Amino acid sequence: MKIFFGFLLIASLFLSCTEEYKVKYPETKKVDVTDDYHGTVVADPYRWLEDNTSEETAQWVEAQNKVTEEYLASISFREDIKERLTELWNYERYSIPEKVGRYYFFYKNDGLQEQSVVYKQEGLEGEPVVFIDPNKFSEDGSISLTGIHFSNDNKYCGYGISRGGSDWQEYYILDVETGEKLSDEILWVKFSGMSWYKDGFYYSRYDEPASDDKLKAENENHKVYYHKIGTLQSEDELIYQDKNNPKRNHYAGVTEDEKYLILYISDVSSSYNLLYYKDLQKNEGMKPLINNFEANYSVVDNIDGKFLVLTDFETPN
């Protein structure tokens, strides 16, 4: 009951602010654009806003943001909320450490850092040193760290970045011992992981879109590649694609013993997945393990040539 009345109080305060500050939105132009869907004509007057790289769209966004900022600035208790949230969030936070060879790696946030910093520490008594500081990727903080992936021999650390909150990722490689950044650069990665195998890794990507459509082109024909450390992306080996189903996504992962490559296949029309596998000790292609979109399946382990699979098949609860 106390929580309910608390919400009522906050709502009433915001309503009082709305009454004090009258929001005046900028006019948004309409264009004469229609689509004919099998005889049904549908108007789309704001189609011009789909061009997210045009100067006109940028000006519209700027005007909308100005309205928002002016309204938020008019809230009398906004600074009080900011001070209280700052007080609550301003404390050191650590992630669970990961042991990589003789080093431990962990994330740490001093309190108000935009992104947590990755530290490396030798043994349990070593002095932690900064390994990756994503806050230094860009001056405006628009580039974020999307994840780190250590090679099985503990020599390399692959990491992904995202620019401006995009789903597109770029992959780079660091030497674990020295922290030196290698020359490898993997672009146009999306809906992927980095699964190490021998002296390289598997990942998923799309073909590079045309220069005019890099941020708005439709994503089709998701492919799995293998990248060998020290080579160009153009030399990567194509492992799997499905030209007959361009809307499907493909995620590849290697079992811990590096004997099998597991391929997870999803489709926009289903919430379930297919499961394929490849014996990495044999010169053969992918084989279907589960070839129907009837449930979710994931490989937990492989024992003597048999897969232990976690599934929600016929599990109503």
Disulfide bonds with the S-S distance in Angstrom:
none
